[in-house]
Amino acid sequence: MSDAGQPHHPVRPRWVCRADGQPWPCPQARAALLRDYDGDLVGLAVHLATMLHDAVRDLYALDPDDAPEPAALWDRFLAWLDRSRRRAAR
Ligand SMILES: [Zn+2]
């Protein structure tokens, strides 16, 4: 799938990227979120926690037998932010 000109936004209820079809937030979406929040990592974490909550609800409603494990969703939505913060602090 081409990502030319498409914003890297989630397509619900599957939570894949509209531009490239990867699990959202894809690397480009993560970079855009970091730019948009401009150092407000607490604000970004709150936003992502809200997205995580919505994704869990959507994915388990869609197919509870095929939904990602909660730990995998945590890593996908929030753990990357902590890794980014630690990289930025070096
Ligand atoms: Zn994307």
PDB file of the backbone (N, CA, C, O) and the ligand in Angstrom, with CONECT records:
HET     ZN  A 101       1
ATOM      1  N   MET A   1       0.845  -1.191   0.000  1.00  0.00           N
ATOM      2  CA  MET A   1       0.000   0.000   0.000  1.00  0.00           C
ATOM      3  C   MET A   1       0.884   1.246   0.000  1.00  0.00           C
ATOM      4  O   MET A   1       1.831   1.325   0.783  1.00  0.00           O
ATOM      5  N   SER A   2       0.598   2.196  -0.844  1.00  0.00           N
ATOM      6  CA  SER A   2       1.376   3.434  -0.893  1.00  0.00           C
ATOM      7  C   SER A   2       0.935   4.383   0.216  1.00  0.00           C
ATOM      8  O   SER A   2      -0.238   4.430   0.588  1.00  0.00           O
ATOM      9  N   ASP A   3       1.897   5.133   0.731  1.00  0.00           N
ATOM     10  CA  ASP A   3       1.527   6.078   1.771  1.00  0.00           C
ATOM     11  C   ASP A   3       1.622   7.521   1.270  1.00  0.00           C
ATOM     12  O   ASP A   3       1.591   8.454   2.072  1.00  0.00           O
ATOM     13  N   ALA A   4       1.735   7.710  -0.022  1.00  0.00           N
ATOM     14  CA  ALA A   4       1.901   9.054  -0.572  1.00  0.00           C
ATOM     15  C   ALA A   4       0.682   9.917  -0.269  1.00  0.00           C
ATOM     16  O   ALA A   4      -0.430   9.635  -0.717  1.00  0.00           O
ATOM     17  N   GLY A   5       0.913  10.952   0.485  1.00  0.00           N
ATOM     18  CA  GLY A   5      -0.133  11.924   0.733  1.00  0.00           C
ATOM     19  C   GLY A   5      -1.161  11.555   1.775  1.00  0.00           C
ATOM     20  O   GLY A   5      -1.996  12.385   2.135  1.00  0.00           O
ATOM     21  N   GLN A   6      -1.122  10.341   2.266  1.00  0.00           N
ATOM     22  CA  GLN A   6      -2.114   9.914   3.264  1.00  0.00           C
ATOM     23  C   GLN A   6      -1.605  10.214   4.664  1.00  0.00           C
ATOM     24  O   GLN A   6      -0.443   9.934   4.961  1.00  0.00           O
ATOM     25  N   PRO A   7      -2.435  10.771   5.527  1.00  0.00           N
ATOM     26  CA  PRO A   7      -2.014  10.894   6.918  1.00  0.00           C
ATOM     27  C   PRO A   7      -1.970   9.521   7.579  1.00  0.00           C
ATOM     28  O   PRO A   7      -2.751   8.632   7.242  1.00  0.00           O
ATOM     29  N   HIS A   8      -1.062   9.363   8.510  1.00  0.00           N
ATOM     30  CA  HIS A   8      -0.900   8.069   9.194  1.00  0.00           C
ATOM     31  C   HIS A   8      -1.851   8.005  10.393  1.00  0.00           C
ATOM     32  O   HIS A   8      -1.435   8.012  11.551  1.00  0.00           O
ATOM     33  N   HIS A   9      -3.123   7.944  10.069  1.00  0.00           N
ATOM     34  CA  HIS A   9      -4.172   7.902  11.092  1.00  0.00           C
ATOM     35  C   HIS A   9      -4.721   6.483  11.206  1.00  0.00           C
ATOM     36  O   HIS A   9      -4.636   5.707  10.254  1.00  0.00           O
ATOM     37  N   PRO A  10      -5.283   6.138  12.367  1.00  0.00           N
ATOM     38  CA  PRO A  10      -5.822   4.781  12.522  1.00  0.00           C
ATOM     39  C   PRO A  10      -7.163   4.607  11.818  1.00  0.00           C
ATOM     40  O   PRO A  10      -7.994   5.514  11.787  1.00  0.00           O
ATOM     41  N   VAL A  11      -7.346   3.423  11.258  1.00  0.00           N
ATOM     42  CA  VAL A  11      -8.646   3.021  10.727  1.00  0.00           C
ATOM     43  C   VAL A  11      -9.265   2.103  11.766  1.00  0.00           C
ATOM     44  O   VAL A  11      -8.745   1.026  12.057  1.00  0.00           O
ATOM     45  N   ARG A  12     -10.372   2.544  12.314  1.00  0.00           N
ATOM     46  CA  ARG A  12     -11.074   1.757  13.324  1.00  0.00           C
ATOM     47  C   ARG A  12     -12.146   0.922  12.644  1.00  0.00           C
ATOM     48  O   ARG A  12     -12.669   1.339  11.610  1.00  0.00           O
ATOM     49  N   PRO A  13     -12.494  -0.239  13.182  1.00  0.00           N
ATOM     50  CA  PRO A  13     -12.086  -0.765  14.484  1.00  0.00           C
ATOM     51  C   PRO A  13     -10.856  -1.656  14.449  1.00  0.00           C
ATOM     52  O   PRO A  13     -10.512  -2.262  15.464  1.00  0.00           O
ATOM     53  N   ARG A  14     -10.176  -1.753  13.294  1.00  0.00           N
ATOM     54  CA  ARG A  14      -9.032  -2.677  13.221  1.00  0.00           C
ATOM     55  C   ARG A  14      -7.723  -2.059  13.697  1.00  0.00           C
ATOM     56  O   ARG A  14      -6.754  -2.772  13.958  1.00  0.00           O
ATOM     57  N   TRP A  15      -7.694  -0.731  13.809  1.00  0.00           N
ATOM     58  CA  TRP A  15      -6.506  -0.033  14.312  1.00  0.00           C
ATOM     59  C   TRP A  15      -5.273  -0.330  13.467  1.00  0.00           C
ATOM     60  O   TRP A  15      -4.204  -0.659  13.979  1.00  0.00           O
ATOM     61  N   VAL A  16      -5.461  -0.202  12.153  1.00  0.00           N
ATOM     62  CA  VAL A  16      -4.332  -0.240  11.232  1.00  0.00           C
ATOM     63  C   VAL A  16      -4.181   1.164  10.648  1.00  0.00           C
ATOM     64  O   VAL A  16      -5.124   1.956  10.639  1.00  0.00           O
ATOM     65  N   CYS A  17      -2.982   1.449  10.165  1.00  0.00           N
ATOM     66  CA  CYS A  17      -2.705   2.773   9.615  1.00  0.00           C
ATOM     67  C   CYS A  17      -3.399   2.942   8.268  1.00  0.00           C
ATOM     68  O   CYS A  17      -3.341   2.063   7.408  1.00  0.00           O
ATOM     69  N   ARG A  18      -4.054   4.087   8.100  1.00  0.00           N
ATOM     70  CA  ARG A  18      -4.761   4.383   6.848  1.00  0.00           C
ATOM     71  C   ARG A  18      -3.790   4.468   5.674  1.00  0.00           C
ATOM     72  O   ARG A  18      -4.139   4.102   4.552  1.00  0.00           O
ATOM     73  N   ALA A  19      -2.569   4.952   5.930  1.00  0.00           N
ATOM     74  CA  ALA A  19      -1.618   5.178   4.841  1.00  0.00           C
ATOM     75  C   ALA A  19      -0.872   3.923   4.423  1.00  0.00           C
ATOM     76  O   ALA A  19      -0.662   3.701   3.230  1.00  0.00           O
ATOM     77  N   ASP A  20      -0.469   3.100   5.380  1.00  0.00           N
ATOM     78  CA  ASP A  20       0.417   1.982   5.028  1.00  0.00           C
ATOM     79  C   ASP A  20      -0.059   0.613   5.517  1.00  0.00           C
ATOM     80  O   ASP A  20       0.590  -0.396   5.243  1.00  0.00           O
ATOM     81  N   GLY A  21      -1.168   0.565   6.227  1.00  0.00           N
ATOM     82  CA  GLY A  21      -1.729  -0.719   6.641  1.00  0.00           C
ATOM     83  C   GLY A  21      -1.035  -1.392   7.800  1.00  0.00           C
ATOM     84  O   GLY A  21      -1.412  -2.499   8.185  1.00  0.00           O
ATOM     85  N   GLN A  22      -0.016  -0.740   8.375  1.00  0.00           N
ATOM     86  CA  GLN A  22       0.672  -1.332   9.528  1.00  0.00           C
ATOM     87  C   GLN A  22      -0.180  -1.144  10.781  1.00  0.00           C
ATOM     88  O   GLN A  22      -1.068  -0.293  10.816  1.00  0.00           O
ATOM     89  N   PRO A  23       0.101  -1.954  11.819  1.00  0.00           N
ATOM     90  CA  PRO A  23      -0.575  -1.706  13.096  1.00  0.00           C
ATOM     91  C   PRO A  23      -0.317  -0.262  13.539  1.00  0.00           C
ATOM     92  O   PRO A  23       0.818   0.213  13.513  1.00  0.00           O
ATOM     93  N   TRP A  24      -1.394   0.430  13.948  1.00  0.00           N
ATOM     94  CA  TRP A  24      -1.254   1.823  14.384  1.00  0.00           C
ATOM     95  C   TRP A  24      -0.918   1.877  15.864  1.00  0.00           C
ATOM     96  O   TRP A  24      -1.474   1.079  16.618  1.00  0.00           O
ATOM     97  N   PRO A  25      -0.051   2.759  16.329  1.00  0.00           N
ATOM     98  CA  PRO A  25       0.685   3.777  15.572  1.00  0.00           C
ATOM     99  C   PRO A  25       1.936   3.206  14.887  1.00  0.00           C
ATOM    100  O   PRO A  25       2.815   2.648  15.543  1.00  0.00           O
ATOM    101  N   CYS A  26       1.996   3.356  13.569  1.00  0.00           N
ATOM    102  CA  CYS A  26       3.162   2.928  12.785  1.00  0.00           C
ATOM    103  C   CYS A  26       4.326   3.889  13.092  1.00  0.00           C
ATOM    104  O   CYS A  26       4.117   4.907  13.751  1.00  0.00           O
ATOM    105  N   PRO A  27       5.530   3.585  12.631  1.00  0.00           N
ATOM    106  CA  PRO A  27       6.662   4.479  12.910  1.00  0.00           C
ATOM    107  C   PRO A  27       6.421   5.920  12.449  1.00  0.00           C
ATOM    108  O   PRO A  27       6.820   6.862  13.133  1.00  0.00           O
ATOM    109  N   GLN A  28       5.778   6.095  11.304  1.00  0.00           N
ATOM    110  CA  GLN A  28       5.516   7.463  10.830  1.00  0.00           C
ATOM    111  C   GLN A  28       4.500   8.167  11.722  1.00  0.00           C
ATOM    112  O   GLN A  28       4.623   9.365  11.978  1.00  0.00           O
ATOM    113  N   ALA A  29       3.501   7.435  12.194  1.00  0.00           N
ATOM    114  CA  ALA A  29       2.512   8.028  13.103  1.00  0.00           C
ATOM    115  C   ALA A  29       3.176   8.410  14.424  1.00  0.00           C
ATOM    116  O   ALA A  29       2.883   9.463  14.989  1.00  0.00           O
ATOM    117  N   ARG A  30       4.072   7.550  14.914  1.00  0.00           N
ATOM    118  CA  ARG A  30       4.778   7.865  16.161  1.00  0.00           C
ATOM    119  C   ARG A  30       5.610   9.136  16.000  1.00  0.00           C
ATOM    120  O   ARG A  30       5.616   9.995  16.882  1.00  0.00           O
ATOM    121  N   ALA A  31       6.312   9.252  14.873  1.00  0.00           N
ATOM    122  CA  ALA A  31       7.121  10.455  14.631  1.00  0.00           C
ATOM    123  C   ALA A  31       6.228  11.690  14.557  1.00  0.00           C
ATOM    124  O   ALA A  31       6.573  12.741  15.097  1.00  0.00           O
ATOM    125  N   ALA A  32       5.087  11.564  13.892  1.00  0.00           N
ATOM    126  CA  ALA A  32       4.168  12.706  13.777  1.00  0.00           C
ATOM    127  C   ALA A  32       3.600  13.084  15.136  1.00  0.00           C
ATOM    128  O   ALA A  32       3.448  14.269  15.434  1.00  0.00           O
ATOM    129  N   LEU A  33       3.287  12.097  15.962  1.00  0.00           N
ATOM    130  CA  LEU A  33       2.762  12.382  17.300  1.00  0.00           C
ATOM    131  C   LEU A  33       3.808  13.116  18.141  1.00  0.00           C
ATOM    132  O   LEU A  33       3.487  14.077  18.841  1.00  0.00           O
ATOM    133  N   LEU A  34       5.062  12.659  18.068  1.00  0.00           N
ATOM    134  CA  LEU A  34       6.121  13.332  18.828  1.00  0.00           C
ATOM    135  C   LEU A  34       6.272  14.780  18.368  1.00  0.00           C
ATOM    136  O   LEU A  34       6.470  15.677  19.187  1.00  0.00           O
ATOM    137  N   ARG A  35       6.178  15.010  17.045  1.00  0.00           N
ATOM    138  CA  ARG A  35       6.254  16.391  16.533  1.00  0.00           C
ATOM    139  C   ARG A  35       5.055  17.198  17.023  1.00  0.00           C
ATOM    140  O   ARG A  35       5.213  18.321  17.502  1.00  0.00           O
ATOM    141  N   ASP A  36       3.867  16.631  16.905  1.00  0.00           N
ATOM    142  CA  ASP A  36       2.640  17.363  17.264  1.00  0.00           C
ATOM    143  C   ASP A  36       2.630  17.742  18.742  1.00  0.00           C
ATOM    144  O   ASP A  36       2.170  18.827  19.099  1.00  0.00           O
ATOM    145  N   TYR A  37       3.129  16.865  19.595  1.00  0.00           N
ATOM    146  CA  TYR A  37       3.088  17.139  21.044  1.00  0.00           C
ATOM    147  C   TYR A  37       4.306  17.931  21.510  1.00  0.00           C
ATOM    148  O   TYR A  37       4.335  18.401  22.647  1.00  0.00           O
ATOM    149  N   ASP A  38       5.308  18.085  20.652  1.00  0.00           N
ATOM    150  CA  ASP A  38       6.410  19.025  20.863  1.00  0.00           C
ATOM    151  C   ASP A  38       6.959  18.990  22.297  1.00  0.00           C
ATOM    152  O   ASP A  38       7.045  20.025  22.957  1.00  0.00           O
ATOM    153  N   GLY A  39       7.318  17.822  22.759  1.00  0.00           N
ATOM    154  CA  GLY A  39       7.932  17.716  24.084  1.00  0.00           C
ATOM    155  C   GLY A  39       6.965  17.491  25.233  1.00  0.00           C
ATOM    156  O   GLY A  39       7.394  17.227  26.356  1.00  0.00           O
ATOM    157  N   ASP A  40       5.670  17.591  24.973  1.00  0.00           N
ATOM    158  CA  ASP A  40       4.666  17.351  26.028  1.00  0.00           C
ATOM    159  C   ASP A  40       4.400  15.847  26.098  1.00  0.00           C
ATOM    160  O   ASP A  40       3.370  15.362  25.629  1.00  0.00           O
ATOM    161  N   LEU A  41       5.360  15.111  26.701  1.00  0.00           N
ATOM    162  CA  LEU A  41       5.261  13.654  26.704  1.00  0.00           C
ATOM    163  C   LEU A  41       4.151  13.164  27.624  1.00  0.00           C
ATOM    164  O   LEU A  41       3.569  12.107  27.378  1.00  0.00           O
ATOM    165  N   VAL A  42       3.848  13.914  28.676  1.00  0.00           N
ATOM    166  CA  VAL A  42       2.729  13.521  29.538  1.00  0.00           C
ATOM    167  C   VAL A  42       1.420  13.646  28.762  1.00  0.00           C
ATOM    168  O   VAL A  42       0.583  12.744  28.801  1.00  0.00           O
ATOM    169  N   GLY A  43       1.244  14.757  28.061  1.00  0.00           N
ATOM    170  CA  GLY A  43       0.041  14.940  27.243  1.00  0.00           C
ATOM    171  C   GLY A  43      -0.078  13.864  26.178  1.00  0.00           C
ATOM    172  O   GLY A  43      -1.166  13.342  25.934  1.00  0.00           O
ATOM    173  N   LEU A  44       1.044  13.530  25.540  1.00  0.00           N
ATOM    174  CA  LEU A  44       1.036  12.487  24.523  1.00  0.00           C
ATOM    175  C   LEU A  44       0.710  11.132  25.148  1.00  0.00           C
ATOM    176  O   LEU A  44      -0.028  10.343  24.557  1.00  0.00           O
ATOM    177  N   ALA A  45       1.246  10.856  26.323  1.00  0.00           N
ATOM    178  CA  ALA A  45       0.960   9.579  26.994  1.00  0.00           C
ATOM    179  C   ALA A  45      -0.531   9.470  27.344  1.00  0.00           C
ATOM    180  O   ALA A  45      -1.128   8.402  27.208  1.00  0.00           O
ATOM    181  N   VAL A  46      -1.117  10.564  27.787  1.00  0.00           N
ATOM    182  CA  VAL A  46      -2.549  10.544  28.106  1.00  0.00           C
ATOM    183  C   VAL A  46      -3.352  10.289  26.829  1.00  0.00           C
ATOM    184  O   VAL A  46      -4.295   9.499  26.835  1.00  0.00           O
ATOM    185  N   HIS A  47      -2.979  10.959  25.736  1.00  0.00           N
ATOM    186  CA  HIS A  47      -3.652  10.738  24.457  1.00  0.00           C
ATOM    187  C   HIS A  47      -3.535   9.275  24.030  1.00  0.00           C
ATOM    188  O   HIS A  47      -4.525   8.659  23.634  1.00  0.00           O
ATOM    189  N   LEU A  48      -2.324   8.721  24.112  1.00  0.00           N
ATOM    190  CA  LEU A  48      -2.109   7.340  23.681  1.00  0.00           C
ATOM    191  C   LEU A  48      -2.829   6.349  24.595  1.00  0.00           C
ATOM    192  O   LEU A  48      -3.300   5.309  24.136  1.00  0.00           O
ATOM    193  N   ALA A  49      -2.914   6.670  25.886  1.00  0.00           N
ATOM    194  CA  ALA A  49      -3.651   5.791  26.804  1.00  0.00           C
ATOM    195  C   ALA A  49      -5.134   5.758  26.422  1.00  0.00           C
ATOM    196  O   ALA A  49      -5.784   4.717  26.509  1.00  0.00           O
ATOM    197  N   THR A  50      -5.655   6.905  26.002  1.00  0.00           N
ATOM    198  CA  THR A  50      -7.047   6.958  25.543  1.00  0.00           C
ATOM    199  C   THR A  50      -7.214   6.120  24.273  1.00  0.00           C
ATOM    200  O   THR A  50      -8.191   5.386  24.127  1.00  0.00           O
ATOM    201  N   MET A  51      -6.244   6.239  23.356  1.00  0.00           N
ATOM    202  CA  MET A  51      -6.290   5.448  22.128  1.00  0.00           C
ATOM    203  C   MET A  51      -6.207   3.953  22.454  1.00  0.00           C
ATOM    204  O   MET A  51      -6.911   3.140  21.855  1.00  0.00           O
ATOM    205  N   LEU A  52      -5.332   3.599  23.414  1.00  0.00           N
ATOM    206  CA  LEU A  52      -5.189   2.200  23.820  1.00  0.00           C
ATOM    207  C   LEU A  52      -6.520   1.665  24.362  1.00  0.00           C
ATOM    208  O   LEU A  52      -6.938   0.557  24.028  1.00  0.00           O
ATOM    209  N   HIS A  53      -7.160   2.454  25.183  1.00  0.00           N
ATOM    210  CA  HIS A  53      -8.459   2.055  25.746  1.00  0.00           C
ATOM    211  C   HIS A  53      -9.463   1.797  24.622  1.00  0.00           C
ATOM    212  O   HIS A  53     -10.163   0.784  24.626  1.00  0.00           O
ATOM    213  N   ASP A  54      -9.526   2.710  23.670  1.00  0.00           N
ATOM    214  CA  ASP A  54     -10.463   2.552  22.554  1.00  0.00           C
ATOM    215  C   ASP A  54     -10.099   1.335  21.702  1.00  0.00           C
ATOM    216  O   ASP A  54     -10.977   0.605  21.244  1.00  0.00           O
ATOM    217  N   ALA A  55      -8.787   1.123  21.492  1.00  0.00           N
ATOM    218  CA  ALA A  55      -8.349  -0.003  20.662  1.00  0.00           C
ATOM    219  C   ALA A  55      -8.700  -1.337  21.319  1.00  0.00           C
ATOM    220  O   ALA A  55      -9.156  -2.261  20.645  1.00  0.00           O
ATOM    221  N   VAL A  56      -8.489  -1.439  22.624  1.00  0.00           N
ATOM    222  CA  VAL A  56      -8.831  -2.679  23.329  1.00  0.00           C
ATOM    223  C   VAL A  56     -10.323  -2.957  23.165  1.00  0.00           C
ATOM    224  O   VAL A  56     -10.726  -4.078  22.857  1.00  0.00           O
ATOM    225  N   ARG A  57     -11.121  -1.938  23.371  1.00  0.00           N
ATOM    226  CA  ARG A  57     -12.575  -2.106  23.244  1.00  0.00           C
ATOM    227  C   ARG A  57     -12.944  -2.541  21.819  1.00  0.00           C
ATOM    228  O   ARG A  57     -13.713  -3.484  21.630  1.00  0.00           O
ATOM    229  N   ASP A  58     -12.387  -1.843  20.821  1.00  0.00           N
ATOM    230  CA  ASP A  58     -12.712  -2.147  19.423  1.00  0.00           C
ATOM    231  C   ASP A  58     -12.249  -3.546  19.027  1.00  0.00           C
ATOM    232  O   ASP A  58     -13.012  -4.323  18.452  1.00  0.00           O
ATOM    233  N   LEU A  59     -10.986  -3.862  19.341  1.00  0.00           N
ATOM    234  CA  LEU A  59     -10.408  -5.124  18.857  1.00  0.00           C
ATOM    235  C   LEU A  59     -11.054  -6.336  19.535  1.00  0.00           C
ATOM    236  O   LEU A  59     -11.254  -7.373  18.904  1.00  0.00           O
ATOM    237  N   TYR A  60     -11.374  -6.197  20.809  1.00  0.00           N
ATOM    238  CA  TYR A  60     -12.013  -7.326  21.487  1.00  0.00           C
ATOM    239  C   TYR A  60     -13.468  -7.473  21.073  1.00  0.00           C
ATOM    240  O   TYR A  60     -14.002  -8.583  21.060  1.00  0.00           O
ATOM    241  N   ALA A  61     -14.114  -6.363  20.734  1.00  0.00           N
ATOM    242  CA  ALA A  61     -15.491  -6.438  20.227  1.00  0.00           C
ATOM    243  C   ALA A  61     -15.507  -7.055  18.834  1.00  0.00           C
ATOM    244  O   ALA A  61     -16.430  -7.785  18.472  1.00  0.00           O
ATOM    245  N   LEU A  62     -14.470  -6.749  18.059  1.00  0.00           N
ATOM    246  CA  LEU A  62     -14.375  -7.247  16.688  1.00  0.00           C
ATOM    247  C   LEU A  62     -14.182  -8.755  16.667  1.00  0.00           C
ATOM    248  O   LEU A  62     -14.897  -9.467  15.961  1.00  0.00           O
ATOM    249  N   ASP A  63     -13.220  -9.243  17.437  1.00  0.00           N
ATOM    250  CA  ASP A  63     -12.928 -10.679  17.472  1.00  0.00           C
ATOM    251  C   ASP A  63     -12.122 -11.001  18.735  1.00  0.00           C
ATOM    252  O   ASP A  63     -10.894 -10.907  18.727  1.00  0.00           O
ATOM    253  N   PRO A  64     -12.800 -11.376  19.806  1.00  0.00           N
ATOM    254  CA  PRO A  64     -12.076 -11.614  21.063  1.00  0.00           C
ATOM    255  C   PRO A  64     -11.044 -12.737  20.961  1.00  0.00           C
ATOM    256  O   PRO A  64     -10.072 -12.751  21.717  1.00  0.00           O
ATOM    257  N   ASP A  65     -11.247 -13.685  20.026  1.00  0.00           N
ATOM    258  CA  ASP A  65     -10.295 -14.793  19.898  1.00  0.00           C
ATOM    259  C   ASP A  65      -9.044 -14.399  19.124  1.00  0.00           C
ATOM    260  O   ASP A  65      -8.016 -15.069  19.225  1.00  0.00           O
ATOM    261  N   ASP A  66      -9.123 -13.318  18.353  1.00  0.00           N
ATOM    262  CA  ASP A  66      -7.991 -12.924  17.508  1.00  0.00           C
ATOM    263  C   ASP A  66      -7.412 -11.568  17.915  1.00  0.00           C
ATOM    264  O   ASP A  66      -6.539 -11.040  17.226  1.00  0.00           O
ATOM    265  N   ALA A  67      -7.884 -11.006  19.015  1.00  0.00           N
ATOM    266  CA  ALA A  67      -7.371  -9.700  19.452  1.00  0.00           C
ATOM    267  C   ALA A  67      -5.955  -9.861  19.999  1.00  0.00           C
ATOM    268  O   ALA A  67      -5.638 -10.887  20.602  1.00  0.00           O
ATOM    269  N   PRO A  68      -5.102  -8.855  19.795  1.00  0.00           N
ATOM    270  CA  PRO A  68      -3.747  -8.927  20.364  1.00  0.00           C
ATOM    271  C   PRO A  68      -3.801  -9.023  21.889  1.00  0.00           C
ATOM    272  O   PRO A  68      -4.753  -8.565  22.522  1.00  0.00           O
ATOM    273  N   GLU A  69      -2.767  -9.625  22.461  1.00  0.00           N
ATOM    274  CA  GLU A  69      -2.658  -9.715  23.913  1.00  0.00           C
ATOM    275  C   GLU A  69      -2.553  -8.303  24.499  1.00  0.00           C
ATOM    276  O   GLU A  69      -2.000  -7.408  23.859  1.00  0.00           O
ATOM    277  N   PRO A  70      -3.079  -8.101  25.710  1.00  0.00           N
ATOM    278  CA  PRO A  70      -2.976  -6.774  26.330  1.00  0.00           C
ATOM    279  C   PRO A  70      -1.540  -6.267  26.423  1.00  0.00           C
ATOM    280  O   PRO A  70      -1.296  -5.077  26.223  1.00  0.00           O
ATOM    281  N   ALA A  71      -0.584  -7.152  26.723  1.00  0.00           N
ATOM    282  CA  ALA A  71       0.813  -6.714  26.823  1.00  0.00           C
ATOM    283  C   ALA A  71       1.328  -6.211  25.473  1.00  0.00           C
ATOM    284  O   ALA A  71       2.089  -5.245  25.417  1.00  0.00           O
ATOM    285  N   ALA A  72       0.915  -6.862  24.397  1.00  0.00           N
ATOM    286  CA  ALA A  72       1.344  -6.435  23.065  1.00  0.00           C
ATOM    287  C   ALA A  72       0.743  -5.065  22.730  1.00  0.00           C
ATOM    288  O   ALA A  72       1.404  -4.224  22.121  1.00  0.00           O
ATOM    289  N   LEU A  73      -0.508  -4.850  23.131  1.00  0.00           N
ATOM    290  CA  LEU A  73      -1.140  -3.551  22.879  1.00  0.00           C
ATOM    291  C   LEU A  73      -0.471  -2.456  23.711  1.00  0.00           C
ATOM    292  O   LEU A  73      -0.284  -1.335  23.239  1.00  0.00           O
ATOM    293  N   TRP A  74      -0.120  -2.784  24.930  1.00  0.00           N
ATOM    294  CA  TRP A  74       0.595  -1.828  25.778  1.00  0.00           C
ATOM    295  C   TRP A  74       1.905  -1.422  25.108  1.00  0.00           C
ATOM    296  O   TRP A  74       2.235  -0.238  25.035  1.00  0.00           O
ATOM    297  N   ASP A  75       2.642  -2.410  24.623  1.00  0.00           N
ATOM    298  CA  ASP A  75       3.915  -2.121  23.979  1.00  0.00           C
ATOM    299  C   ASP A  75       3.700  -1.269  22.730  1.00  0.00           C
ATOM    300  O   ASP A  75       4.443  -0.320  22.477  1.00  0.00           O
ATOM    301  N   ARG A  76       2.691  -1.616  21.968  1.00  0.00           N
ATOM    302  CA  ARG A  76       2.424  -0.927  20.699  1.00  0.00           C
ATOM    303  C   ARG A  76       1.975   0.521  20.908  1.00  0.00           C
ATOM    304  O   ARG A  76       2.375   1.406  20.151  1.00  0.00           O
ATOM    305  N   PHE A  77       1.157   0.767  21.912  1.00  0.00           N
ATOM    306  CA  PHE A  77       0.600   2.100  22.095  1.00  0.00           C
ATOM    307  C   PHE A  77       1.426   2.974  23.031  1.00  0.00           C
ATOM    308  O   PHE A  77       1.497   4.184  22.821  1.00  0.00           O
ATOM    309  N   LEU A  78       2.045   2.405  24.047  1.00  0.00           N
ATOM    310  CA  LEU A  78       2.656   3.251  25.079  1.00  0.00           C
ATOM    311  C   LEU A  78       4.131   2.984  25.347  1.00  0.00           C
ATOM    312  O   LEU A  78       4.875   3.930  25.606  1.00  0.00           O
ATOM    313  N   ALA A  79       4.578   1.745  25.296  1.00  0.00           N
ATOM    314  CA  ALA A  79       5.957   1.457  25.705  1.00  0.00           C
ATOM    315  C   ALA A  79       6.962   2.153  24.795  1.00  0.00           C
ATOM    316  O   ALA A  79       8.031   2.549  25.259  1.00  0.00           O
ATOM    317  N   TRP A  80       6.645   2.312  23.504  1.00  0.00           N
ATOM    318  CA  TRP A  80       7.571   2.966  22.580  1.00  0.00           C
ATOM    319  C   TRP A  80       7.848   4.411  23.022  1.00  0.00           C
ATOM    320  O   TRP A  80       8.936   4.937  22.786  1.00  0.00           O
ATOM    321  N   LEU A  81       6.880   5.034  23.651  1.00  0.00           N
ATOM    322  CA  LEU A  81       7.047   6.420  24.086  1.00  0.00           C
ATOM    323  C   LEU A  81       8.120   6.509  25.174  1.00  0.00           C
ATOM    324  O   LEU A  81       8.928   7.438  25.181  1.00  0.00           O
ATOM    325  N   ASP A  82       8.124   5.554  26.077  1.00  0.00           N
ATOM    326  CA  ASP A  82       9.135   5.542  27.122  1.00  0.00           C
ATOM    327  C   ASP A  82      10.528   5.331  26.520  1.00  0.00           C
ATOM    328  O   ASP A  82      11.502   5.955  26.940  1.00  0.00           O
ATOM    329  N   ARG A  83      10.600   4.435  25.525  1.00  0.00           N
ATOM    330  CA  ARG A  83      11.891   4.217  24.857  1.00  0.00           C
ATOM    331  C   ARG A  83      12.352   5.503  24.166  1.00  0.00           C
ATOM    332  O   ARG A  83      13.536   5.834  24.203  1.00  0.00           O
ATOM    333  N   SER A  84      11.413   6.235  23.531  1.00  0.00           N
ATOM    334  CA  SER A  84      11.759   7.501  22.867  1.00  0.00           C
ATOM    335  C   SER A  84      12.245   8.522  23.876  1.00  0.00           C
ATOM    336  O   SER A  84      13.196   9.261  23.617  1.00  0.00           O
ATOM    337  N   ARG A  85      11.589   8.561  25.029  1.00  0.00           N
ATOM    338  CA  ARG A  85      11.962   9.519  26.071  1.00  0.00           C
ATOM    339  C   ARG A  85      13.375   9.229  26.573  1.00  0.00           C
ATOM    340  O   ARG A  85      14.174  10.140  26.784  1.00  0.00           O
ATOM    341  N   ARG A  86      13.665   7.933  26.760  1.00  0.00           N
ATOM    342  CA  ARG A  86      15.000   7.565  27.251  1.00  0.00           C
ATOM    343  C   ARG A  86      16.071   7.893  26.218  1.00  0.00           C
ATOM    344  O   ARG A  86      17.163   8.339  26.568  1.00  0.00           O
ATOM    345  N   ARG A  87      15.748   7.667  24.923  1.00  0.00           N
ATOM    346  CA  ARG A  87      16.705   8.015  23.872  1.00  0.00           C
ATOM    347  C   ARG A  87      16.970   9.514  23.862  1.00  0.00           C
ATOM    348  O   ARG A  87      18.108   9.949  23.689  1.00  0.00           O
ATOM    349  N   ALA A  88      15.894  10.317  24.051  1.00  0.00           N
ATOM    350  CA  ALA A  88      16.021  11.771  24.011  1.00  0.00           C
ATOM    351  C   ALA A  88      16.838  12.287  25.186  1.00  0.00           C
ATOM    352  O   ALA A  88      17.470  13.339  25.092  1.00  0.00           O
ATOM    353  N   ALA A  89      16.825  11.543  26.304  1.00  0.00           N
ATOM    354  CA  ALA A  89      17.512  11.996  27.523  1.00  0.00           C
ATOM    355  C   ALA A  89      19.025  11.730  27.447  1.00  0.00           C
ATOM    356  O   ALA A  89      19.793  12.267  28.246  1.00  0.00           O
ATOM    357  N   ARG A  90      19.449  10.891  26.475  1.00  0.00           N
ATOM    358  CA  ARG A  90      20.881  10.565  26.401  1.00  0.00           C
ATOM    359  C   ARG A  90      21.697  11.742  25.912  1.00  0.00           C
ATOM    360  O   ARG A  90      22.918  11.639  25.791  1.00  0.00           O
TER     361      ARG A  90
HETATM  362 ZN    ZN A 101       1.404   4.613   8.812  1.00  0.00          ZN2+
END
